[in-house]
Amino acid sequence: MGKLLFWIIVVIAALVAVRLLAIHNRNKNAADNGTTTTTARNKPGGKSVAGSTANAESMVRCAHCGIHMPRSEAVLSGGDTWCSAEHAKLGVSQ
């Protein structure tokens, strides 16, 4: 019985080691490619370490309502940023 338990523990340890090595290699390859990977341990909304600054975009504030959005989604008009064309027409809120 002792030998069987020993071999079960050895096999489980080997499987765990192979799994950890595969996760390490996948994360390393993703970091080298500039992409991020999602694992079961990552929580929704959590930040990934690899490539977290590569996809960063500056945020701007709507001059009318004050909402913040990525610069690529903002409407630029008259030197100000707006969240929509309607707010650009309304102008700066008082």
Phi and psi in radians as a Rosetta constraint file:
Dihedral C 1 N 2 CA 2 C 2 CIRCULARHARMONIC -1.126 0.35
Dihedral N 2 CA 2 C 2 N 3 CIRCULARHARMONIC -0.677 0.35
Dihedral C 2 N 3 CA 3 C 3 CIRCULARHARMONIC -1.170 0.35
Dihedral N 3 CA 3 C 3 N 4 CIRCULARHARMONIC -0.702 0.35
Dihedral C 3 N 4 CA 4 C 4 CIRCULARHARMONIC -1.096 0.35
Dihedral N 4 CA 4 C 4 N 5 CIRCULARHARMONIC -0.791 0.35
Dihedral C 4 N 5 CA 5 C 5 CIRCULARHARMONIC -1.084 0.35
Dihedral N 5 CA 5 C 5 N 6 CIRCULARHARMONIC -0.718 0.35
Dihedral C 5 N 6 CA 6 C 6 CIRCULARHARMONIC -1.026 0.35
Dihedral N 6 CA 6 C 6 N 7 CIRCULARHARMONIC -0.840 0.35
Dihedral C 6 N 7 CA 7 C 7 CIRCULARHARMONIC -1.199 0.35
Dihedral N 7 CA 7 C 7 N 8 CIRCULARHARMONIC -0.580 0.35
Dihedral C 7 N 8 CA 8 C 8 CIRCULARHARMONIC -1.104 0.35
Dihedral N 8 CA 8 C 8 N 9 CIRCULARHARMONIC -0.770 0.35
Dihedral C 8 N 9 CA 9 C 9 CIRCULARHARMONIC -1.129 0.35
Dihedral N 9 CA 9 C 9 N 10 CIRCULARHARMONIC -0.704 0.35
Dihedral C 9 N 10 CA 10 C 10 CIRCULARHARMONIC -1.100 0.35
Dihedral N 10 CA 10 C 10 N 11 CIRCULARHARMONIC -0.771 0.35
Dihedral C 10 N 11 CA 11 C 11 CIRCULARHARMONIC -1.140 0.35
Dihedral N 11 CA 11 C 11 N 12 CIRCULARHARMONIC -0.761 0.35
Dihedral C 11 N 12 CA 12 C 12 CIRCULARHARMONIC -1.110 0.35
Dihedral N 12 CA 12 C 12 N 13 CIRCULARHARMONIC -0.739 0.35
Dihedral C 12 N 13 CA 13 C 13 CIRCULARHARMONIC -1.095 0.35
Dihedral N 13 CA 13 C 13 N 14 CIRCULARHARMONIC -0.696 0.35
Dihedral C 13 N 14 CA 14 C 14 CIRCULARHARMONIC -1.139 0.35
Dihedral N 14 CA 14 C 14 N 15 CIRCULARHARMONIC -0.729 0.35
Dihedral C 14 N 15 CA 15 C 15 CIRCULARHARMONIC -1.125 0.35
Dihedral N 15 CA 15 C 15 N 16 CIRCULARHARMONIC -0.712 0.35
Dihedral C 15 N 16 CA 16 C 16 CIRCULARHARMONIC -1.119 0.35
Dihedral N 16 CA 16 C 16 N 17 CIRCULARHARMONIC -0.741 0.35
Dihedral C 16 N 17 CA 17 C 17 CIRCULARHARMONIC -1.102 0.35
Dihedral N 17 CA 17 C 17 N 18 CIRCULARHARMONIC -0.740 0.35
Dihedral C 17 N 18 CA 18 C 18 CIRCULARHARMONIC -1.122 0.35
Dihedral N 18 CA 18 C 18 N 19 CIRCULARHARMONIC -0.731 0.35
Dihedral C 18 N 19 CA 19 C 19 CIRCULARHARMONIC -1.098 0.35
Dihedral N 19 CA 19 C 19 N 20 CIRCULARHARMONIC -0.800 0.35
Dihedral C 19 N 20 CA 20 C 20 CIRCULARHARMONIC -1.102 0.35
Dihedral N 20 CA 20 C 20 N 21 CIRCULARHARMONIC -0.690 0.35
Dihedral C 20 N 21 CA 21 C 21 CIRCULARHARMONIC -1.132 0.35
Dihedral N 21 CA 21 C 21 N 22 CIRCULARHARMONIC -0.698 0.35
Dihedral C 21 N 22 CA 22 C 22 CIRCULARHARMONIC -1.131 0.35
Dihedral N 22 CA 22 C 22 N 23 CIRCULARHARMONIC -0.737 0.35
Dihedral C 22 N 23 CA 23 C 23 CIRCULARHARMONIC -1.128 0.35
Dihedral N 23 CA 23 C 23 N 24 CIRCULARHARMONIC -0.742 0.35
Dihedral C 23 N 24 CA 24 C 24 CIRCULARHARMONIC -1.063 0.35
Dihedral N 24 CA 24 C 24 N 25 CIRCULARHARMONIC -0.805 0.35
Dihedral C 24 N 25 CA 25 C 25 CIRCULARHARMONIC -1.138 0.35
Dihedral N 25 CA 25 C 25 N 26 CIRCULARHARMONIC -0.680 0.35
Dihedral C 25 N 26 CA 26 C 26 CIRCULARHARMONIC -1.134 0.35
Dihedral N 26 CA 26 C 26 N 27 CIRCULARHARMONIC -0.765 0.35
Dihedral C 26 N 27 CA 27 C 27 CIRCULARHARMONIC -1.170 0.35
Dihedral N 27 CA 27 C 27 N 28 CIRCULARHARMONIC -0.649 0.35
Dihedral C 27 N 28 CA 28 C 28 CIRCULARHARMONIC -1.146 0.35
Dihedral N 28 CA 28 C 28 N 29 CIRCULARHARMONIC -0.758 0.35
Dihedral C 28 N 29 CA 29 C 29 CIRCULARHARMONIC -1.137 0.35
Dihedral N 29 CA 29 C 29 N 30 CIRCULARHARMONIC -0.670 0.35
Dihedral C 29 N 30 CA 30 C 30 CIRCULARHARMONIC -1.150 0.35
Dihedral N 30 CA 30 C 30 N 31 CIRCULARHARMONIC -0.699 0.35
Dihedral C 30 N 31 CA 31 C 31 CIRCULARHARMONIC -1.164 0.35
Dihedral N 31 CA 31 C 31 N 32 CIRCULARHARMONIC -0.645 0.35
Dihedral C 31 N 32 CA 32 C 32 CIRCULARHARMONIC -1.174 0.35
Dihedral N 32 CA 32 C 32 N 33 CIRCULARHARMONIC -0.573 0.35
Dihedral C 32 N 33 CA 33 C 33 CIRCULARHARMONIC -1.508 0.35
Dihedral N 33 CA 33 C 33 N 34 CIRCULARHARMONIC -0.146 0.35
Dihedral C 33 N 34 CA 34 C 34 CIRCULARHARMONIC 1.401 0.35
Dihedral N 34 CA 34 C 34 N 35 CIRCULARHARMONIC 0.298 0.35
Dihedral C 34 N 35 CA 35 C 35 CIRCULARHARMONIC -1.955 0.35
Dihedral N 35 CA 35 C 35 N 36 CIRCULARHARMONIC 2.944 0.35
Dihedral C 35 N 36 CA 36 C 36 CIRCULARHARMONIC -1.984 0.35
Dihedral N 36 CA 36 C 36 N 37 CIRCULARHARMONIC 2.697 0.35
Dihedral C 36 N 37 CA 37 C 37 CIRCULARHARMONIC -2.082 0.35
Dihedral N 37 CA 37 C 37 N 38 CIRCULARHARMONIC 2.670 0.35
Dihedral C 37 N 38 CA 38 C 38 CIRCULARHARMONIC -1.952 0.35
Dihedral N 38 CA 38 C 38 N 39 CIRCULARHARMONIC 2.205 0.35
Dihedral C 38 N 39 CA 39 C 39 CIRCULARHARMONIC -1.966 0.35
Dihedral N 39 CA 39 C 39 N 40 CIRCULARHARMONIC 2.983 0.35
Dihedral C 39 N 40 CA 40 C 40 CIRCULARHARMONIC -1.127 0.35
Dihedral N 40 CA 40 C 40 N 41 CIRCULARHARMONIC -0.387 0.35
Dihedral C 40 N 41 CA 41 C 41 CIRCULARHARMONIC -1.410 0.35
Dihedral N 41 CA 41 C 41 N 42 CIRCULARHARMONIC -0.336 0.35
Dihedral C 41 N 42 CA 42 C 42 CIRCULARHARMONIC -1.270 0.35
Dihedral N 42 CA 42 C 42 N 43 CIRCULARHARMONIC 2.302 0.35
Dihedral C 42 N 43 CA 43 C 43 CIRCULARHARMONIC -1.585 0.35
Dihedral N 43 CA 43 C 43 N 44 CIRCULARHARMONIC 2.585 0.35
Dihedral C 43 N 44 CA 44 C 44 CIRCULARHARMONIC -1.006 0.35
Dihedral N 44 CA 44 C 44 N 45 CIRCULARHARMONIC 2.364 0.35
Dihedral C 44 N 45 CA 45 C 45 CIRCULARHARMONIC 1.483 0.35
Dihedral N 45 CA 45 C 45 N 46 CIRCULARHARMONIC -0.097 0.35
Dihedral C 45 N 46 CA 46 C 46 CIRCULARHARMONIC -1.345 0.35
Dihedral N 46 CA 46 C 46 N 47 CIRCULARHARMONIC 2.780 0.35
Dihedral C 46 N 47 CA 47 C 47 CIRCULARHARMONIC -1.647 0.35
Dihedral N 47 CA 47 C 47 N 48 CIRCULARHARMONIC 2.388 0.35
Dihedral C 47 N 48 CA 48 C 48 CIRCULARHARMONIC -1.563 0.35
Dihedral N 48 CA 48 C 48 N 49 CIRCULARHARMONIC 2.470 0.35
Dihedral C 48 N 49 CA 49 C 49 CIRCULARHARMONIC -1.284 0.35
Dihedral N 49 CA 49 C 49 N 50 CIRCULARHARMONIC -0.784 0.35
Dihedral C 49 N 50 CA 50 C 50 CIRCULARHARMONIC -1.309 0.35
Dihedral N 50 CA 50 C 50 N 51 CIRCULARHARMONIC 2.138 0.35
Dihedral C 50 N 51 CA 51 C 51 CIRCULARHARMONIC 1.316 0.35
Dihedral N 51 CA 51 C 51 N 52 CIRCULARHARMONIC 0.301 0.35
Dihedral C 51 N 52 CA 52 C 52 CIRCULARHARMONIC -1.198 0.35
Dihedral N 52 CA 52 C 52 N 53 CIRCULARHARMONIC -0.532 0.35
Dihedral C 52 N 53 CA 53 C 53 CIRCULARHARMONIC -1.668 0.35
Dihedral N 53 CA 53 C 53 N 54 CIRCULARHARMONIC -0.221 0.35
Dihedral C 53 N 54 CA 54 C 54 CIRCULARHARMONIC -1.187 0.35
Dihedral N 54 CA 54 C 54 N 55 CIRCULARHARMONIC -0.586 0.35
Dihedral C 54 N 55 CA 55 C 55 CIRCULARHARMONIC -1.783 0.35
Dihedral N 55 CA 55 C 55 N 56 CIRCULARHARMONIC 0.203 0.35
Dihedral C 55 N 56 CA 56 C 56 CIRCULARHARMONIC -1.214 0.35
Dihedral N 56 CA 56 C 56 N 57 CIRCULARHARMONIC 2.459 0.35
Dihedral C 56 N 57 CA 57 C 57 CIRCULARHARMONIC -2.291 0.35
Dihedral N 57 CA 57 C 57 N 58 CIRCULARHARMONIC 2.520 0.35
Dihedral C 57 N 58 CA 58 C 58 CIRCULARHARMONIC -1.239 0.35
Dihedral N 58 CA 58 C 58 N 59 CIRCULARHARMONIC 2.556 0.35
Dihedral C 58 N 59 CA 59 C 59 CIRCULARHARMONIC -1.804 0.35
Dihedral N 59 CA 59 C 59 N 60 CIRCULARHARMONIC 2.532 0.35
Dihedral C 59 N 60 CA 60 C 60 CIRCULARHARMONIC -2.219 0.35
Dihedral N 60 CA 60 C 60 N 61 CIRCULARHARMONIC 2.839 0.35
Dihedral C 60 N 61 CA 61 C 61 CIRCULARHARMONIC -1.975 0.35
Dihedral N 61 CA 61 C 61 N 62 CIRCULARHARMONIC 2.373 0.35
Dihedral C 61 N 62 CA 62 C 62 CIRCULARHARMONIC -1.196 0.35
Dihedral N 62 CA 62 C 62 N 63 CIRCULARHARMONIC 2.282 0.35
Dihedral C 62 N 63 CA 63 C 63 CIRCULARHARMONIC -1.251 0.35
Dihedral N 63 CA 63 C 63 N 64 CIRCULARHARMONIC -0.282 0.35
Dihedral C 63 N 64 CA 64 C 64 CIRCULARHARMONIC -1.643 0.35
Dihedral N 64 CA 64 C 64 N 65 CIRCULARHARMONIC -0.969 0.35
Dihedral C 64 N 65 CA 65 C 65 CIRCULARHARMONIC -1.830 0.35
Dihedral N 65 CA 65 C 65 N 66 CIRCULARHARMONIC -0.235 0.35
Dihedral C 65 N 66 CA 66 C 66 CIRCULARHARMONIC 1.509 0.35
Dihedral N 66 CA 66 C 66 N 67 CIRCULARHARMONIC 0.029 0.35
Dihedral C 66 N 67 CA 67 C 67 CIRCULARHARMONIC -1.204 0.35
Dihedral N 67 CA 67 C 67 N 68 CIRCULARHARMONIC 2.539 0.35
Dihedral C 67 N 68 CA 68 C 68 CIRCULARHARMONIC -1.735 0.35
Dihedral N 68 CA 68 C 68 N 69 CIRCULARHARMONIC 2.456 0.35
Dihedral C 68 N 69 CA 69 C 69 CIRCULARHARMONIC -2.601 0.35
Dihedral N 69 CA 69 C 69 N 70 CIRCULARHARMONIC 2.839 0.35
Dihedral C 69 N 70 CA 70 C 70 CIRCULARHARMONIC -1.099 0.35
Dihedral N 70 CA 70 C 70 N 71 CIRCULARHARMONIC 2.542 0.35
Dihedral C 70 N 71 CA 71 C 71 CIRCULARHARMONIC -0.985 0.35
Dihedral N 71 CA 71 C 71 N 72 CIRCULARHARMONIC -0.603 0.35
Dihedral C 71 N 72 CA 72 C 72 CIRCULARHARMONIC -1.176 0.35
Dihedral N 72 CA 72 C 72 N 73 CIRCULARHARMONIC -0.373 0.35
Dihedral C 72 N 73 CA 73 C 73 CIRCULARHARMONIC -1.675 0.35
Dihedral N 73 CA 73 C 73 N 74 CIRCULARHARMONIC -0.123 0.35
Dihedral C 73 N 74 CA 74 C 74 CIRCULARHARMONIC -1.441 0.35
Dihedral N 74 CA 74 C 74 N 75 CIRCULARHARMONIC 2.696 0.35
Dihedral C 74 N 75 CA 75 C 75 CIRCULARHARMONIC -1.717 0.35
Dihedral N 75 CA 75 C 75 N 76 CIRCULARHARMONIC 2.126 0.35
Dihedral C 75 N 76 CA 76 C 76 CIRCULARHARMONIC -1.734 0.35
Dihedral N 76 CA 76 C 76 N 77 CIRCULARHARMONIC 2.143 0.35
Dihedral C 76 N 77 CA 77 C 77 CIRCULARHARMONIC -2.675 0.35
Dihedral N 77 CA 77 C 77 N 78 CIRCULARHARMONIC 2.271 0.35
Dihedral C 77 N 78 CA 78 C 78 CIRCULARHARMONIC 1.049 0.35
Dihedral N 78 CA 78 C 78 N 79 CIRCULARHARMONIC 0.529 0.35
Dihedral C 78 N 79 CA 79 C 79 CIRCULARHARMONIC 1.421 0.35
Dihedral N 79 CA 79 C 79 N 80 CIRCULARHARMONIC -0.001 0.35
Dihedral C 79 N 80 CA 80 C 80 CIRCULARHARMONIC -1.999 0.35
Dihedral N 80 CA 80 C 80 N 81 CIRCULARHARMONIC 2.875 0.35
Dihedral C 80 N 81 CA 81 C 81 CIRCULARHARMONIC -1.945 0.35
Dihedral N 81 CA 81 C 81 N 82 CIRCULARHARMONIC 2.505 0.35
Dihedral C 81 N 82 CA 82 C 82 CIRCULARHARMONIC -2.347 0.35
Dihedral N 82 CA 82 C 82 N 83 CIRCULARHARMONIC 2.662 0.35
Dihedral C 82 N 83 CA 83 C 83 CIRCULARHARMONIC -1.432 0.35
Dihedral N 83 CA 83 C 83 N 84 CIRCULARHARMONIC -0.341 0.35
Dihedral C 83 N 84 CA 84 C 84 CIRCULARHARMONIC -2.707 0.35
Dihedral N 84 CA 84 C 84 N 85 CIRCULARHARMONIC 2.900 0.35
Dihedral C 84 N 85 CA 85 C 85 CIRCULARHARMONIC -1.156 0.35
Dihedral N 85 CA 85 C 85 N 86 CIRCULARHARMONIC -0.558 0.35
Dihedral C 85 N 86 CA 86 C 86 CIRCULARHARMONIC -1.091 0.35
Dihedral N 86 CA 86 C 86 N 87 CIRCULARHARMONIC -0.762 0.35
Dihedral C 86 N 87 CA 87 C 87 CIRCULARHARMONIC -1.228 0.35
Dihedral N 87 CA 87 C 87 N 88 CIRCULARHARMONIC -0.501 0.35
Dihedral C 87 N 88 CA 88 C 88 CIRCULARHARMONIC -1.149 0.35
Dihedral N 88 CA 88 C 88 N 89 CIRCULARHARMONIC -0.658 0.35
Dihedral C 88 N 89 CA 89 C 89 CIRCULARHARMONIC -1.214 0.35
Dihedral N 89 CA 89 C 89 N 90 CIRCULARHARMONIC -0.635 0.35
Dihedral C 89 N 90 CA 90 C 90 CIRCULARHARMONIC -1.257 0.35
Dihedral N 90 CA 90 C 90 N 91 CIRCULARHARMONIC -0.494 0.35
Dihedral C 90 N 91 CA 91 C 91 CIRCULARHARMONIC 1.503 0.35
Dihedral N 91 CA 91 C 91 N 92 CIRCULARHARMONIC -2.978 0.35
Dihedral C 91 N 92 CA 92 C 92 CIRCULARHARMONIC -1.227 0.35
Dihedral N 92 CA 92 C 92 N 93 CIRCULARHARMONIC 2.335 0.35
Dihedral C 92 N 93 CA 93 C 93 CIRCULARHARMONIC -1.267 0.35
Dihedral N 93 CA 93 C 93 N 94 CIRCULARHARMONIC 2.619 0.35
